[in-house]
Amino acid sequence: MNASWRTTIAGIAAIVAAICGVVSALVDNNPATNPDWATTIAAITAGLGLISARDNGVTSEDAGAK
């Protein structure tokens, strides 16, 4: 894990929540329930952005940027 552990955990949580929502909609026996793919893609994209982001309390040297 990188030095920005707070945002990395938030990103992983966003991705896991999106995947759980899709799996829940797919295994539901209700044929009217379909996964919301736009929301899923947005949540996964946000999660990837959070994983690559740097915490405010982490210096550039700690993050390896300099």
DSSP file (Angstrom, degrees, kcal/mol; ACC not computed):
  #  RESIDUE AA STRUCTURE BP1 BP2  ACC     N-H-->O    O-->H-N    N-H-->O    O-->H-N    TCO  KAPPA ALPHA  PHI   PSI    X-CA   Y-CA   Z-CA
    1    1 A M              0   0    0      0, 0.0     4,-0.1     0, 0.0     2,-0.0   0.000 360.0 360.0 360.0 148.6    0.0    0.0    0.0
    2    2 A N        -     0   0    0      2,-0.2     3,-0.1    49,-0.1     6,-0.1  -0.172 360.0 -93.1 -82.2-179.3    1.2    3.5   -0.7
    3    3 A A  S    S+     0   0    0      1,-0.2     2,-1.2    59,-0.2     3,-0.2   0.667 114.8  73.4 -70.2 -16.5    1.8    6.3    1.9
    4    4 A S     >  +     0   0    0      1,-0.2     4,-1.8    47,-0.1    -1,-0.2  -0.525  57.7 155.9 -96.1  66.7   -1.7    7.6    1.3
    5    5 A W  H  >  +     0   0    0     -2,-1.2     4,-2.2     1,-0.2    -1,-0.2   0.786  63.1  59.6 -69.0 -28.1   -3.5    4.9    3.1
    6    6 A R  H  > S+     0   0    0     -3,-0.2     4,-1.9     2,-0.2    -1,-0.2   0.950 111.2  38.5 -66.8 -48.7   -6.6    6.9    4.0
    7    7 A T  H  > S+     0   0    0      2,-0.2     4,-2.3     1,-0.2    -1,-0.2   0.830 113.5  57.2 -72.9 -29.9   -7.6    7.6    0.4
    8    8 A T  H  X S+     0   0    0     -4,-1.8     4,-2.4     2,-0.2    -2,-0.2   0.928 108.1  46.6 -64.5 -43.7   -6.5    4.1   -0.7
    9    9 A I  H  X S+     0   0    0     -4,-2.2     4,-2.4     1,-0.2    -2,-0.2   0.899 111.8  51.0 -64.9 -40.1   -8.9    2.5    1.8
   10   10 A A  H  X S+     0   0    0     -4,-1.9     4,-2.0     2,-0.2    -1,-0.2   0.891 110.8  49.5 -64.0 -38.6  -11.7    4.9    0.7
   11   11 A G  H  X S+     0   0    0     -4,-2.3     4,-2.0     2,-0.2    -2,-0.2   0.911 111.1  48.0 -65.9 -43.2  -11.0    4.0   -3.0
   12   12 A I  H  X S+     0   0    0     -4,-2.4     4,-2.6     1,-0.2    -2,-0.2   0.901 111.0  52.0 -64.0 -40.2  -11.1    0.2   -2.2
   13   13 A A  H  X S+     0   0    0     -4,-2.4     4,-2.4     1,-0.2    -1,-0.2   0.887 108.4  50.9 -63.7 -39.1  -14.3    0.6   -0.3
   14   14 A A  H  X S+     0   0    0     -4,-2.0     4,-1.9     2,-0.2    -1,-0.2   0.906 112.4  46.2 -64.9 -41.1  -15.9    2.5   -3.2
   15   15 A I  H  X S+     0   0    0     -4,-2.0     4,-2.4     2,-0.2    -2,-0.2   0.917 113.0  48.8 -68.3 -43.1  -15.0   -0.2   -5.6
   16   16 A V  H  X S+     0   0    0     -4,-2.6     4,-2.6     1,-0.2    -2,-0.2   0.903 110.9  51.0 -63.7 -40.8  -16.1   -3.0   -3.3
   17   17 A A  H  X S+     0   0    0     -4,-2.4     4,-1.9     2,-0.2    -1,-0.2   0.894 110.6  49.1 -63.9 -39.6  -19.5   -1.3   -2.7
   18   18 A A  H  X S+     0   0    0     -4,-1.9     4,-1.8     2,-0.2    -2,-0.2   0.919 112.8  46.7 -65.4 -43.4  -20.0   -0.9   -6.4
   19   19 A I  H  X S+     0   0    0     -4,-2.4     4,-2.6     1,-0.2     5,-0.2   0.899 110.8  52.5 -67.1 -39.7  -19.2   -4.5   -7.1
   20   20 A C  H  X S+     0   0    0     -4,-2.6     4,-2.5     1,-0.2    -1,-0.2   0.875 107.4  53.0 -63.5 -36.6  -21.5   -5.7   -4.3
   21   21 A G  H  X S+     0   0    0     -4,-1.9     4,-1.9     2,-0.2    -1,-0.2   0.897 111.1  45.8 -65.1 -39.7  -24.3   -3.6   -5.7
   22   22 A V  H  X S+     0   0    0     -4,-1.8     4,-2.2     2,-0.2    -2,-0.2   0.931 113.8  48.1 -68.2 -45.5  -24.0   -5.3   -9.1
   23   23 A V  H  X S+     0   0    0     -4,-2.6     4,-2.3     1,-0.2     5,-0.2   0.907 110.9  52.0 -62.3 -41.2  -23.7   -8.8   -7.7
   24   24 A S  H  X S+     0   0    0     -4,-2.5     4,-0.8     1,-0.2    -1,-0.2   0.906 111.5  46.2 -61.5 -41.9  -26.7   -8.2   -5.5
   25   25 A A  H  < S+     0   0    0     -4,-1.9    -1,-0.2     1,-0.2    -2,-0.2   0.850 113.6  49.7 -69.5 -33.6  -28.8   -7.0   -8.4
   26   26 A L  H  < S+     0   0    0     -4,-2.2    -2,-0.2     1,-0.2    -1,-0.2   0.861 113.2  43.3 -75.5 -35.3  -27.6   -9.9  -10.6
   27   27 A V  H  < S+     0   0    0     -4,-2.3    -1,-0.2    -5,-0.2    -2,-0.2   0.549  88.2 109.5 -89.6  -6.2  -28.4  -12.7   -8.1
   28   28 A D     <  -     0   0    0     -4,-0.8     5,-0.1    -5,-0.2    -3,-0.0  -0.454  69.6-137.8 -66.9 140.0  -31.7  -11.3   -7.0
   29   29 A N  S    S+     0   0    0     -2,-0.1    -1,-0.1     3,-0.0    -4,-0.1   0.471  76.4 102.1 -79.6  -0.3  -34.6  -13.4   -8.3
   30   30 A N    >   -     0   0    0      1,-0.2     3,-1.5    -5,-0.1    -2,-0.1  -0.755  59.5-159.6 -86.2 114.1  -36.5  -10.3   -9.3
   31   31 A P  T 3  S+     0   0    0      0, 0.0    -1,-0.2     0, 0.0    -2,-0.0   0.693  88.7  64.7 -68.3 -16.0  -36.3   -9.9  -13.1
   32   32 A A  T 3  S+     0   0    0      1,-0.0     2,-0.8    -3,-0.0    -3,-0.0   0.628  83.8  88.6 -79.9 -12.5  -37.2   -6.2  -12.8
   33   33 A T    <   +     0   0    0     -3,-1.5    -5,-0.1    -8,-0.1    -1,-0.0  -0.780  55.9 170.0 -91.7 113.0  -34.0   -5.5  -10.8
   34   34 A N        -     0   0    0     -2,-0.8    -8,-0.1     1,-0.0     2,-0.1  -0.910  39.0-100.5-118.9 148.2  -31.1   -4.6  -13.1
   35   35 A P        -     0   0    0      0, 0.0     2,-1.2     0, 0.0     3,-0.1  -0.391  29.7-124.9 -64.7 144.4  -27.7   -3.3  -12.2
   36   36 A D     >  -     0   0    0      1,-0.2     4,-2.0    -2,-0.1     5,-0.1  -0.776  30.2-175.7 -89.8  95.7  -27.3    0.5  -12.7
   37   37 A W  H  > S+     0   0    0     -2,-1.2     4,-2.6     1,-0.2     5,-0.2   0.828  76.6  56.1 -68.7 -33.3  -24.2    0.3  -14.9
   38   38 A A  H  > S+     0   0    0      2,-0.2     4,-2.1     1,-0.2    -1,-0.2   0.926 110.9  44.3 -64.7 -43.6  -23.7    4.1  -15.1
   39   39 A T  H  > S+     0   0    0      2,-0.2     4,-2.4     1,-0.2    -2,-0.2   0.881 113.2  52.3 -66.8 -38.2  -23.5    4.4  -11.3
   40   40 A T  H  X S+     0   0    0     -4,-2.0     4,-2.3     2,-0.2     5,-0.2   0.930 110.6  46.3 -64.0 -45.8  -21.3    1.3  -11.1
   41   41 A I  H  X S+     0   0    0     -4,-2.6     4,-2.4     1,-0.2    -1,-0.2   0.896 113.0  50.7 -64.5 -39.6  -18.8    2.7  -13.6
   42   42 A A  H  X S+     0   0    0     -4,-2.1     4,-2.4    -5,-0.2    -2,-0.2   0.906 111.4  47.6 -64.3 -41.5  -18.8    6.1  -11.9
   43   43 A A  H  X S+     0   0    0     -4,-2.4     4,-2.3     2,-0.2    -2,-0.2   0.894 112.8  48.0 -67.9 -39.6  -18.1    4.5   -8.5
   44   44 A I  H  X S+     0   0    0     -4,-2.3     4,-2.3     2,-0.2    -2,-0.2   0.905 112.3  49.6 -67.7 -40.4  -15.3    2.3   -9.8
   45   45 A T  H  X S+     0   0    0     -4,-2.4     4,-2.1     2,-0.2    -2,-0.2   0.916 111.8  48.3 -63.6 -42.8  -13.8    5.3  -11.6
   46   46 A A  H  X S+     0   0    0     -4,-2.4     4,-2.3     1,-0.2    -2,-0.2   0.899 110.4  52.4 -63.3 -40.0  -14.0    7.4   -8.3
   47   47 A G  H  X S+     0   0    0     -4,-2.3     4,-2.2     2,-0.2    -2,-0.2   0.902 108.6  49.2 -62.9 -41.3  -12.4    4.5   -6.4
   48   48 A L  H  X S+     0   0    0     -4,-2.3     4,-1.8     1,-0.2    -1,-0.2   0.884 110.6  51.6 -65.6 -37.2   -9.5    4.3   -8.8
   49   49 A G  H  X S+     0   0    0     -4,-2.1     4,-0.8     1,-0.2    -2,-0.2   0.893 109.8  49.0 -64.9 -39.5   -9.0    8.1   -8.5
   50   50 A L  H  < S+     0   0    0     -4,-2.3     3,-0.5     1,-0.2    -2,-0.2   0.875 107.9  54.5 -68.0 -36.5   -9.0    7.8   -4.7
   51   51 A I  H  < S+     0   0    0     -4,-2.2    -1,-0.2     1,-0.2    -2,-0.2   0.893 113.3  41.9 -63.5 -38.2   -6.5    5.0   -4.9
   52   52 A S  H  < S+     0   0    0     -4,-1.8    -1,-0.2    -5,-0.1    -2,-0.2   0.554  98.8  98.2 -86.9  -6.4   -4.1    7.1   -6.9
   53   53 A A     <  -     0   0    0     -4,-0.8     2,-0.4    -3,-0.5   -49,-0.1  -0.301  69.5-126.6 -79.0 165.0   -4.7   10.3   -4.9
   54   54 A R        -     0   0    0    -47,-0.1    -2,-0.1   -51,-0.1    -1,-0.0  -0.916  22.2-114.8-113.9 139.1   -2.5   11.6   -2.1
   55   55 A D    >   -     0   0    0     -2,-0.4     3,-1.1     1,-0.1   -50,-0.0  -0.315  22.3-122.5 -65.4 153.1   -3.6   12.4    1.4
   56   56 A N  T 3  S+     0   0    0      1,-0.2    -1,-0.1   -52,-0.0   -52,-0.0   0.827 111.6  54.2 -65.4 -32.1   -3.4   16.0    2.5
   57   57 A G  T 3  S+     0   0    0      2,-0.1     2,-0.5     0, 0.0    -1,-0.2   0.431  89.8  92.0 -84.0   1.3   -1.1   15.1    5.4
   58   58 A V  S <  S-     0   0    0     -3,-1.1     2,-0.1     4,-0.0   -54,-0.0  -0.844  71.1-137.6-100.8 127.7    1.4   13.2    3.2
   59   59 A T     >  -     0   0    0     -2,-0.5     4,-2.0     1,-0.1     6,-0.2  -0.330  24.1-110.5 -77.0 164.6    4.4   15.2    2.0
   60   60 A S  H  >>S+     0   0    0      1,-0.2     5,-2.5     2,-0.2     6,-0.9   0.868 120.0  52.2 -62.3 -36.6    5.7   14.9   -1.6
   61   61 A E  H >45S+     0   0    0      1,-0.2     3,-0.6     3,-0.2    -1,-0.2   0.905 108.8  49.6 -67.4 -40.4    8.8   13.2   -0.3
   62   62 A D  H 345S+     0   0    0      1,-0.2    -2,-0.2     2,-0.1    -1,-0.2   0.860 112.3  48.2 -65.0 -34.8    6.8   10.6    1.7
   63   63 A A  H 3<5S-     0   0    0     -4,-2.0    -1,-0.2   -60,-0.1    -2,-0.2   0.581 114.4-117.3 -81.8  -9.8    4.6    9.9   -1.4
   64   64 A G  T <<5S+     0   0    0     -4,-0.7    -3,-0.2    -3,-0.6    -4,-0.1   0.671  78.0 126.0  83.8  16.8    7.7    9.5   -3.6
   65   65 A A      <       0   0    0     -5,-2.5    -4,-0.2    -6,-0.2    -5,-0.1   0.724 360.0 360.0 -81.4 -21.5    6.8   12.4   -5.8
   66   66 A K              0   0    0     -6,-0.9    -1,-0.2    -5,-0.0    -5,-0.2   0.363 360.0 360.0-121.8 360.0   10.1   14.1   -5.4
